[in-house]
Amino acid sequence: MPAAPPRARPSSASSPRPCPLRVLPTPRPRGPPRPGLSLLLLPAAMWGRRRYGAGLGGRGAEELRARRREREAALRKARRQEQLVSKRLLREDTTAEEGGQDGAEIMPDPLSEDEVLELLRGVQSGSEDRKRSLSCLRWALRNKETQQKFVRLEGSIRTLIGLFTSSLADMQMEAARCLHELSHSSDPAVAEACLPVTSYLLTYLSGHSIEFTELCLYTLGNLVVESEAVRKQLLPQGIIPVLASCIQSPHEAVLEGLGYVLSQLLQAKEAPTEIIPHTANTALLSLGALPALTSLLLDLASEIPEDAPEGLELLICPVLRCLSNLLAEETGCEVQIQDERLLIALFLILQCFLQQHPFIVQECLWLLNNLTADEHFFCSALLSLDLLPALLQLLPCSQMASMLVLTILCNIAEKGPAYCQQLHQQPALPLLLPTLALPDPKVVGQCLELLHLLFLHWPEAAADFVRQGGHQALEQHQSTPELQERARALLDIIGQPLGASAFSPCHAMLSAFS
């Protein structure tokens, strides 16, 4: 499910991509603008649903669906494990006064323990130099070694909390910036030293200063990333209701910070059981979260300017992820939204952010996969709105994009002959041939599964595949251990005369694809 910087643009060591949740793979992005896209916003006639006998093809589709769900569960687990956590750092543009040139960041040298102690005493004193000492401390705390030395000093965090809760606005802000620097540490011990400040951070989220609220949000998000102890403390302190109240804020910077904290909370390993258990998802669904999030996404997509401002993608990303998580099959819910405009919104977002922020492609595809996994409506809408060409353009984007696009196409193909006929009429087969030549066995395996569904439900696709050179493309995988059985089963199928009984070869195919 993450994500957001604000006025003082937060920097991060890794990509601005937020954190994962519970999701199935596959939507498909949209490529370059296509002429007449605005026409797609008009209601499109849905073609009728036909009923088919529940013979071997129906049973085969059910078996395929069960196997694919197992693979998707493994994909989701790997996605969570491999996800890089990126912390956000809000800093004023002070590089010039601190020695930076051309925007280059200069890190301070580590201070000795005596120097750190001297700074702390300067901060503790009631003299007029206190603010200057606090500013010097903030600068020094950019260094990891200095951070570690500071938190080991007795009374150091207590002193910062005292200033953080003072009635002097300038001292309060400077102390908040010191705490924010500490929250960015990669040392869990530093994060845990900040445990006493969490309740105050939550309290000040309802403050009147946007800048101060924003700083508290990002400090909380950074602490959540680093320490399970922090997360366990924040839950009984009421972080979820406090964050819920932040949703009412009219300020974009606050909403972006909120998205960042939520995304970091929800990517924690204990999130499914302690932070947002499935019962919470059920409650969210009962309160109308799906239509509310859908409406928000539609509004965001409709207002994206031609030259989208930096940071907008980090507001959109948590919305995409929340929708994906609520639609994931583990929640036990059925899709409660049937609005073609949601597909249009996804492709507009993809068109806008594909080049600059490719992580959005994956987020959109995971959502599209969840929409099409068990729903005829969105499969039909995707075809009737003529969005398939844009989806196919994403095949070569990346390994993950290829997997998600192919999985979405499988979602469509398993719906039966009418859907496979539509896929066959689109330029899908010519694009699948280069995919079969890729070195990644997972992507090729997903492509073979798609071919299996197409040949099962629409034998004309098999004949066309052969005419386009598909026989040779399959032959090259007969020696690949994890692919050879499926490749040989497909070769047996395309060797059958068109119109021959499909039952015998289908039995062989089901065995190969199980």
C-alpha positions in Angstrom: 0.0 0.0 0.0 2.8 5.3 1.1 4.8 8.7 0.9 5.3 12.4 0.5 7.6 15.3 0.8 6.7 19.0 1.2 7.9 22.6 0.9 11.5 21.9 1.9 11.8 18.9 -0.4 12.7 15.8 1.6 15.7 13.9 0.5 16.0 10.1 0.7 18.8 7.6 0.2 16.7 5.4 -1.9 14.0 5.9 -4.5 11.0 7.9 -3.3 8.9 4.8 -3.7 6.7 4.1 -0.7 6.2 0.9 1.1 4.3 -2.3 0.3 1.2 -3.9 1.7 -1.0 -6.7 0.9 -1.7 -6.8 -2.8 -2.1 -8.9 -5.9 -0.2 -8.0 -9.1 -1.4 -6.3 -12.2 -2.8 -3.2 -13.7 -1.5 -1.9 -16.9 -0.2 1.5 -17.6 -0.7 3.7 -20.4 1.9 4.7 -22.9 2.2 7.9 -24.8 -1.0 9.9 -25.3 -3.3 8.4 -27.9 -5.4 10.5 -30.1 -9.0 10.8 -29.0 -8.4 9.6 -25.4 -10.9 12.2 -24.2 -13.6 10.2 -25.9 -12.8 7.3 -23.5 -14.3 9.4 -20.8 -17.7 8.8 -22.3 -19.7 5.8 -21.1 -18.8 2.8 -23.1 -21.2 0.0 -24.0 -20.3 -3.2 -22.4 -20.5 -6.3 -24.5 -22.8 -9.0 -23.3 -21.7 -11.8 -21.2 -22.1 -15.2 -22.7 -22.6 -18.4 -20.8 -20.4 -21.4 -21.6 -20.5 -25.0 -20.6 -18.6 -25.9 -17.5 -16.6 -28.7 -19.1 -12.9 -29.2 -19.0 -12.2 -25.5 -20.0 -14.1 -24.2 -16.9 -12.4 -26.7 -14.6 -9.0 -25.9 -16.1 -9.5 -22.2 -15.6 -10.4 -22.8 -11.9 -7.2 -24.9 -11.4 -5.1 -22.2 -13.2 -6.6 -19.5 -11.0 -5.8 -21.4 -7.8 -2.2 -22.0 -8.9 -1.8 -18.4 -10.0 -3.1 -17.2 -6.6 -0.3 -19.2 -4.9 2.3 -17.7 -7.1 0.9 -14.2 -6.5 1.0 -14.8 -2.8 4.7 -15.6 -3.1 5.2 -12.5 -5.3 3.6 -10.3 -2.6 5.8 -11.8 0.1 8.9 -11.3 -2.0 7.8 -7.7 -2.7 7.5 -6.9 0.9 10.8 -8.5 1.8 12.7 -6.8 -1.0 11.1 -3.4 -0.5 13.7 -0.7 0.3 12.8 1.6 3.1 13.5 5.2 2.3 13.5 7.8 5.1 12.6 11.4 4.4 14.6 14.3 5.6 13.2 17.9 5.7 15.8 20.5 5.8 15.9 24.2 5.1 17.9 25.5 2.1 20.9 26.4 4.3 23.7 24.9 2.2 25.1 28.3 1.4 25.4 29.4 5.0 26.7 26.0 6.0 29.4 25.8 3.4 27.7 24.0 0.5 28.2 25.1 -3.0 25.9 24.5 -6.0 23.4 22.7 -3.8 26.0 20.1 -2.7 25.4 18.8 0.8 28.3 19.0 3.2 28.3 16.6 6.2 29.9 17.8 9.4 32.9 16.0 10.9 32.2 13.9 14.0 32.5 15.7 17.3 34.3 14.4 20.3 32.4 13.4 23.4 33.6 16.6 25.2 32.5 18.7 22.3 29.0 17.1 22.3 28.8 17.6 26.1 29.7 21.3 25.7 26.9 21.7 23.1 24.5 20.0 25.4 25.4 22.3 28.3 25.0 25.3 26.0 21.5 24.1 25.1 20.7 23.5 28.8 21.9 26.9 29.9 19.4 29.8 30.2 21.7 32.2 28.4 21.0 34.1 25.2 23.4 31.8 23.4 21.0 28.9 23.9 19.4 29.2 20.4 22.8 29.4 18.8 23.9 26.3 20.6 20.8 24.5 19.6 21.4 25.5 15.9 25.0 24.2 16.2 23.7 21.0 17.7 21.2 20.5 14.9 24.0 20.9 12.3 26.3 18.5 14.3 23.6 15.8 14.5 23.8 15.3 10.8 26.8 13.1 11.6 26.0 9.5 12.6 28.8 9.3 15.2 27.7 12.5 16.8 24.2 11.2 17.0 25.3 8.1 18.8 27.4 10.1 21.3 24.6 12.6 21.9 21.9 10.0 22.8 24.3 8.3 25.2 24.7 11.5 27.3 22.4 11.5 30.3 19.5 13.9 30.0 20.2 14.7 26.3 16.8 13.6 24.9 15.0 15.0 28.0 16.6 18.4 27.3 15.4 18.3 23.7 11.9 17.3 24.8 11.8 20.2 27.3 12.6 22.7 24.5 10.3 20.9 22.1 7.4 21.4 24.5 8.3 25.0 25.4 6.2 28.1 24.7 9.0 29.7 22.7 8.1 29.0 19.1 11.6 29.5 17.7 13.2 27.2 20.3 10.4 24.7 19.8 11.0 24.6 16.0 14.8 24.3 16.4 14.4 21.4 18.9 12.0 19.7 16.5 14.6 19.9 13.8 17.2 18.3 16.1 14.8 15.5 16.8 14.2 15.1 13.1 17.9 14.8 12.4 18.0 12.0 15.0 15.1 10.3 13.5 17.0 10.0 10.2 19.7 7.9 11.8 20.2 4.4 10.5 21.1 3.2 14.0 18.1 1.6 15.7 19.6 2.5 19.1 19.2 6.2 18.2 15.6 5.7 17.2 14.8 3.9 20.5 16.5 6.7 22.4 13.7 8.9 21.0 10.9 6.8 22.5 10.1 9.4 25.1 9.2 12.0 22.5 6.6 10.0 20.5 3.6 11.0 22.6 4.6 14.7 22.2 5.0 14.3 18.5 1.4 12.9 18.3 0.1 15.7 20.4 1.6 18.4 18.2 0.1 16.9 15.0 -3.0 19.0 15.9 -0.9 22.2 16.1 -1.6 25.4 14.2 1.7 25.6 12.3 1.7 23.7 9.0 5.5 23.6 8.9 5.7 22.2 12.5 3.0 19.6 11.9 4.8 18.5 8.7 8.1 18.2 10.6 6.4 16.1 13.3 4.9 13.8 10.7 8.1 13.0 8.9 9.9 12.6 12.3 7.3 10.0 13.2 7.6 8.3 9.9 11.3 8.0 10.2 11.2 6.6 13.7 8.5 4.0 12.6 10.8 2.7 9.9 13.7 2.0 12.2 12.3 0.5 15.3 9.7 -2.1 16.1 9.7 -0.8 19.7 8.7 2.7 18.5 5.8 1.1 16.5 4.6 -0.9 19.5 4.6 2.2 21.6 2.8 4.4 19.1 -0.2 2.0 18.7 -1.5 2.2 22.3 -0.6 5.9 22.3 -3.3 6.3 19.6 -1.4 7.0 16.4 -4.1 5.6 14.2 -6.9 8.0 15.4 -4.5 10.9 15.4 -3.5 10.2 11.8 -7.2 9.8 10.9 -7.8 13.3 12.2 -5.0 14.6 10.0 -6.9 13.4 6.9 -9.2 16.4 7.5 -6.4 18.9 6.9 -6.8 21.0 3.8 -3.0 21.4 3.4 -1.3 19.3 0.8 2.0 19.3 2.8 0.3 17.7 5.8 -1.5 15.1 3.6 1.8 14.2 2.0 3.4 13.7 5.4 0.4 11.7 6.5 0.8 9.4 3.5 4.4 8.9 4.3 3.7 7.9 8.0 0.9 5.5 7.0 3.0 3.8 4.3 5.8 3.2 6.7 3.4 1.9 9.4 1.7 -0.5 6.9 4.9 -2.0 5.5 6.0 -3.2 9.0 6.1 -7.0 9.3 3.5 -6.9 12.1 1.1 -4.7 10.1 -1.3 -7.5 9.0 -1.9 -8.6 12.6 -1.4 -5.6 14.8 -1.7 -2.4 12.8 -4.4 -3.1 10.2 -5.7 -6.7 10.6 -8.2 -7.9 8.1 -11.0 -6.9 10.6 -9.8 -3.3 10.2 -10.1 -3.7 6.5 -13.6 -5.0 6.9 -14.5 -2.0 9.1 -13.0 0.4 6.5 -15.0 -1.3 3.7 -18.2 -1.0 5.8 -17.5 2.7 6.2 -17.3 3.3 2.5 -13.5 3.5 2.1 -13.5 2.0 -1.4 -15.8 4.6 -3.0 -14.1 7.4 -1.0 -10.7 6.4 -2.2 -11.9 5.9 -5.7 -13.5 9.4 -5.7 -10.2 10.8 -4.4 -8.2 9.1 -7.1 -10.5 10.3 -9.8 -10.2 13.9 -8.5 -6.4 13.7 -8.4 -6.2 12.2 -11.9 -8.6 14.8 -13.4 -6.5 17.7 -11.9 -3.0 16.6 -12.9 -1.5 19.5 -14.8 0.5 18.9 -18.0 3.6 19.7 -16.1 2.9 17.9 -12.8 4.6 19.4 -9.8 7.3 17.3 -8.0 5.9 15.5 -5.1 2.4 14.9 -6.5 3.3 11.3 -7.2 4.0 10.8 -3.5 0.4 11.9 -2.7 -1.1 9.6 -5.3 0.9 6.6 -4.4 -0.6 5.9 -1.0 -4.1 6.2 -2.5 -3.2 3.6 -5.1 -1.8 1.3 -2.5 -4.7 1.6 -0.1 -7.1 0.8 -2.9 -5.0 -2.2 -3.8 -4.9 -3.5 -0.3 -8.6 -3.2 0.3 -9.2 -5.1 -3.0 -6.8 -7.9 -2.2 -8.4 -11.2 -1.9 -7.2 -11.9 1.6 -9.7 -9.3 2.9 -12.5 -11.6 1.9 -14.4 -8.8 0.2 -15.8 -8.5 -3.2 -15.2 -5.5 -5.4 -17.7 -2.8 -4.5 -16.9 -0.4 -7.2 -17.8 -0.6 -10.9 -16.7 2.6 -12.4 -15.0 2.7 -15.8 -13.5 6.1 -14.9 -11.2 4.4 -12.5 -9.4 2.7 -15.4 -9.1 6.0 -17.2 -7.7 7.6 -14.1 -5.1 4.8 -13.8 -3.9 5.3 -17.3 -3.8 9.1 -17.0 -1.6 8.7 -14.0 0.6 6.2 -15.8 0.9 8.6 -18.8 1.9 11.4 -16.5 4.5 9.7 -14.3 5.8 6.8 -16.5 9.1 8.6 -17.5 9.9 10.5 -14.3 8.6 8.1 -11.6 8.5 4.6 -12.9 7.6 3.2 -9.5 4.1 4.5 -10.1 3.8 2.0 -12.9 4.1 -0.9 -10.5 1.6 0.6 -8.1 -0.9 1.1 -10.8 -0.4 -2.4 -12.2 -0.9 -4.0 -8.7 -4.2 -2.1 -8.4 -5.3 -3.1 -11.9 -4.5 -6.7 -11.2 -6.7 -6.6 -8.1 -9.5 -5.0 -10.1 -9.4 -7.6 -12.8 -8.6 -10.7 -10.7 -12.2 -11.9 -10.2 -14.2 -9.1 -11.8 -15.7 -9.4 -15.3 -16.7 -5.7 -15.2 -13.2 -4.3 -15.3 -11.9 -6.9 -17.8 -14.7 -5.9 -20.1 -14.2 -2.2 -19.5 -10.5 -2.5 -20.2 -11.2 -4.0 -23.6 -14.2 -1.9 -24.6 -12.4 1.3 -23.7 -9.6 0.2 -26.0 -6.9 0.5 -23.3 -5.3 -2.8 -24.2 -2.7 -1.2 -26.6 -1.5 1.1 -23.8 -1.2 -1.9 -21.4 0.8 -3.8 -24.0 3.2 -1.0 -24.3 4.3 -1.6 -20.7 5.5 -5.2 -21.5 9.2 -4.1 -22.1 9.3 -1.6 -19.2 10.9 -3.8 -16.6 10.8 -7.4 -15.3 8.1 -6.6 -12.7 6.0 -4.6 -15.2 6.2 -7.5 -17.6 5.0 -10.0 -15.0 2.2 -7.7 -13.9 1.0 -7.0 -17.5 1.1 -10.7 -18.3 -0.8 -11.5 -15.1 -3.5 -8.9 -16.0 -3.8 -10.4 -19.5 -4.3 -13.9 -17.8 -7.0 -12.4 -15.6 -8.8 -11.3 -18.8 -8.2 -14.5 -20.7 -9.5 -16.8 -18.0 -12.9 -15.1 -18.3 -13.6 -17.2 -21.3 -13.8 -17.4 -25.1 -15.3 -13.9 -25.7 -12.5 -12.3 -23.8 -9.8 -14.4 -25.5 -11.3 -13.5 -28.9 -10.9 -9.8 -28.0 -7.3 -10.4 -27.0 -6.6 -12.2 -30.2 -8.1 -9.4 -32.3 -5.7 -6.9 -30.5 -2.0 -6.9 -31.3 -1.2 -9.2 -28.4 0.4 -12.2 -30.1 3.1 -10.3 -32.0 4.2 -8.7 -28.7 4.2 -12.0 -26.9 6.8 -13.5 -29.3 9.6 -11.1 -28.1 8.6 -11.8 -24.5 9.2 -15.5 -25.1 12.8 -14.6 -26.0 13.5 -12.9 -22.7 16.1 -14.6 -20.4 13.9 -14.4 -17.3 12.1 -17.8 -16.8 9.5 -16.3 -14.5 8.3 -13.8 -17.2 8.5 -16.5 -19.9 6.5 -18.9 -17.7 3.8 -16.3 -17.2 3.7 -15.8 -20.9 3.3 -19.5 -21.5 0.4 -19.5 -19.1 -1.3 -16.7 -21.1 -0.8 -18.7 -24.3 -2.3 -21.7 -22.6 -5.5 -19.8 -21.7 -5.7 -18.3 -25.2 -5.3 -21.7 -26.9 -7.8 -23.3 -24.5 -10.6 -20.8 -25.0 -9.9 -19.6 -28.6 -8.1 -22.2 -30.8 -7.8 -19.7 -33.7 -5.2 -17.9 -31.6 -3.0 -21.1 -31.7 -3.2 -21.2 -35.5 -2.3 -17.5 -35.8 0.5 -18.0 -33.3 2.1 -20.6 -35.5 1.8 -18.4 -38.6 3.8 -15.7 -36.8 6.7 -18.0 -35.9 5.5 -19.1 -32.5 6.5 -22.8 -33.0 10.2 -21.8 -33.1 9.8 -19.5 -30.1 8.4 -22.4 -28.0 11.0 -24.9 -29.2 13.8 -22.9 -27.7 12.4 -23.6 -24.2 12.3 -27.4 -24.5 15.6 -27.6 -22.8 14.8 -25.2 -19.9 14.0 -27.3 -16.9 11.3 -25.1 -15.3 9.7 -24.4 -18.7 10.1 -27.5 -20.8 7.0 -29.3 -19.8 4.7 -26.4 -20.4 6.5 -25.5 -23.7 6.1 -29.1 -25.0 2.4 -29.2 -24.0 1.8 -26.0 -26.0 3.8 -27.5 -28.9 1.5 -30.5 -28.9 -1.5 -28.2 -29.0 -0.4 -26.1 -31.9 0.4 -29.3 -33.8 -3.2 -30.3 -33.7 -5.3 -29.5 -36.8 -7.7 -26.6 -36.3 -11.1 -27.9 -35.4 -9.8 -31.2 -33.9 -11.2 -32.2 -30.6 -9.6 -30.1 -27.9 -10.3 -32.5 -25.0 -7.3 -34.8 -25.3 -4.6 -32.1 -25.7 -6.3 -30.0 -23.0 -5.9 -32.9 -20.6 -2.1 -32.9 -21.4 -1.9 -29.2 -21.0 -3.6 -29.2 -17.6 -1.1 -31.7 -16.4 1.8 -29.6 -17.7 0.5 -26.4 -16.2 -0.3 -27.8 -12.8 
